[in-house]
């Protein structure tokens, strides 16, 4: 092989290597050649061109698939957000009174969503009472009760009263047999009973004669309604 042919062959090999290098960075193009298919280098260049064309087509389909997948994921996320909002309905049943009806299973993830929704509602509506109605919960175990206790404590930190209503006789009996302690949570039979209790307590506070409130041990003066 003379020097000219060796030099020409080296240039063609360099062109192929450069072409393959472009492919690694996402640039797909072909290499022109006048060599016939019967020539080894011509057959190699055409084979490389066909492989790159197939790869470019596959990459195009992959981008279309990813775009479609991202669109579907966005739709799913919007639906999930809508479902989350529907599953955490905080209703203002009276001035300063919020009601949270819980239906279905109260797991850790949903409990966090419910607590966040309740606390946000207390702040936004300046609520002084939250009634959590569990009539729609068919089964209640120690974990569910723990979630309710945590929710009630979080509401109390915002200076609001929390009642749990709707505990069925069967659930009450089950909790009693399990030794679950609900003494730290104010419970009432129905939402109506809880609302009446809150109204009575509010009236009593309003009917009490005003006097200069005494300071606490740290000089704290409690608020009055």
JOZI-V278519 format. One record per backbone hydrogen bond with DSSP energy under -0.5 kcal/mol. NH is the residue of the N-H (numbers start at 1). CO is the residue of the C=O. If there is no record, write none. Layout:
nh->NH co->CO
nh->NH co->CO
This chain:
nh->6 co->2
nh->7 co->3
nh->8 co->4
nh->9 co->5
nh->10 co->6
nh->11 co->7
nh->12 co->8
nh->13 co->9
nh->14 co->10
nh->15 co->11
nh->16 co->12
nh->17 co->13
nh->18 co->14
nh->19 co->15
nh->20 co->16
nh->21 co->17
nh->22 co->18
nh->23 co->19
nh->24 co->20
nh->25 co->21
nh->25 co->22
nh->26 co->23
nh->27 co->22
nh->28 co->26
nh->29 co->27
nh->32 co->30
nh->39 co->36
nh->43 co->39
nh->44 co->40
nh->45 co->41
nh->46 co->42
nh->47 co->43
nh->48 co->44
nh->49 co->45
nh->50 co->46
nh->51 co->47
nh->52 co->48
nh->53 co->49
nh->54 co->50
nh->55 co->51
nh->56 co->52
nh->57 co->53
nh->58 co->54
nh->59 co->55
nh->60 co->56
nh->61 co->57
nh->62 co->58
nh->63 co->59
nh->64 co->60
nh->65 co->61
nh->66 co->62
nh->67 co->63
nh->68 co->64
nh->69 co->65
nh->70 co->66
nh->71 co->67
nh->72 co->68
nh->73 co->69
nh->74 co->70
nh->75 co->71
nh->76 co->72
nh->77 co->73
nh->78 co->74
nh->79 co->75
nh->80 co->76
nh->81 co->77
nh->82 co->78
nh->83 co->79
nh->84 co->80
nh->85 co->81
nh->86 co->82
nh->87 co->83
nh->88 co->84
nh->89 co->86
nh->90 co->88
nh->91 co->89
nh->91 co->99
nh->93 co->91
nh->93 co->97
nh->94 co->97
nh->97 co->94
nh->98 co->129
nh->99 co->91
nh->100 co->131
nh->101 co->89
nh->101 co->99
nh->102 co->100
nh->102 co->133
nh->103 co->101
nh->104 co->136
nh->107 co->105
nh->111 co->107
nh->112 co->108
nh->113 co->109
nh->114 co->110
nh->115 co->111
nh->116 co->112
nh->117 co->113
nh->118 co->114
nh->119 co->115
nh->120 co->116
nh->121 co->117
nh->122 co->118
nh->123 co->119
nh->124 co->120
nh->125 co->121
nh->126 co->122
nh->127 co->122
nh->128 co->96
nh->129 co->96
nh->130 co->161
nh->131 co->98
nh->132 co->130
nh->132 co->163
nh->133 co->100
nh->133 co->131
nh->134 co->132
nh->134 co->165
nh->136 co->102
nh->137 co->134
nh->138 co->136
nh->145 co->141
nh->146 co->142
nh->147 co->143
nh->148 co->144
nh->149 co->145
nh->150 co->146
nh->151 co->147
nh->152 co->148
nh->153 co->149
nh->154 co->150
nh->155 co->151
nh->156 co->152
nh->157 co->153
nh->158 co->154
nh->158 co->155
nh->159 co->156
nh->160 co->155
nh->161 co->128
nh->163 co->130
nh->164 co->186
nh->165 co->132
nh->165 co->163
nh->166 co->188
nh->166 co->189
nh->168 co->166
nh->172 co->168
nh->173 co->169
nh->174 co->170
nh->175 co->171
nh->176 co->172
nh->177 co->173
nh->178 co->174
nh->179 co->175
nh->179 co->176
nh->180 co->175
nh->182 co->180
nh->185 co->182
nh->186 co->162
nh->187 co->185
nh->188 co->164
nh->194 co->190
nh->195 co->191
nh->196 co->192
nh->197 co->193
nh->198 co->194
nh->199 co->195
nh->200 co->196
nh->201 co->197
nh->202 co->198
nh->203 co->199
nh->204 co->200
nh->205 co->201
nh->206 co->202
nh->207 co->203
nh->208 co->204
nh->216 co->220
nh->219 co->216
nh->222 co->214
nh->222 co->220
